[in-house]
Amino acid sequence: MSRHNNVTGDLGKITLSSLKGAEAEQIALEYLVEKGLVPLTRNFGTRRGEIDLIMNDGDHLVFIEVRFRKSPTFGSAEESITQKKCQRLTAAALGYMQVNKLTNHVQARFDAVTVRPDKNKPWGYSVNWIKNILTA
């Protein structure tokens, strides 16, 4: 398995037993690029929180939370996105916009991508893209 530290690095073949958070982020990145999003940054962090992926989707700036669960024993990946996590995402997004001097006129949204093992898929995992996870 090869790894690259750039935004669009390739992970090569991923097995269920080795799939972890960083690999899930790479799977999400590649999935979203295939859907037409343009990567800007990975793992943007502030003391208020971290954003896994920041991408452009047309005229939208998209802040993306990637979640992975090997097993649903403690809930699904979707269920793991709590209100507290959403507050941290919002705070980190505001930090990103301040650092990059983006105006209030930027259209932004928050998406989530969940990755879970799926033995029925030839590549061994399923991806679920949930747009606009935060609503006013």
Secondary structure as GFF3:
##gff-version 3
##sequence-region A 1 136
A	DSSP	three_ten_helix	16	18	.	.	.	ID=ss1
A	DSSP	alpha_helix	21	34	.	.	.	ID=ss2
A	DSSP	beta_strand	38	46	.	.	.	ID=ss3
A	DSSP	beta_strand	49	57	.	.	.	ID=ss4
A	DSSP	beta_strand	60	68	.	.	.	ID=ss5
A	DSSP	three_ten_helix	72	74	.	.	.	ID=ss6
A	DSSP	three_ten_helix	78	80	.	.	.	ID=ss7
A	DSSP	alpha_helix	83	99	.	.	.	ID=ss8
A	DSSP	beta_strand	107	117	.	.	.	ID=ss9
A	DSSP	beta_strand	125	130	.	.	.	ID=ss10
###
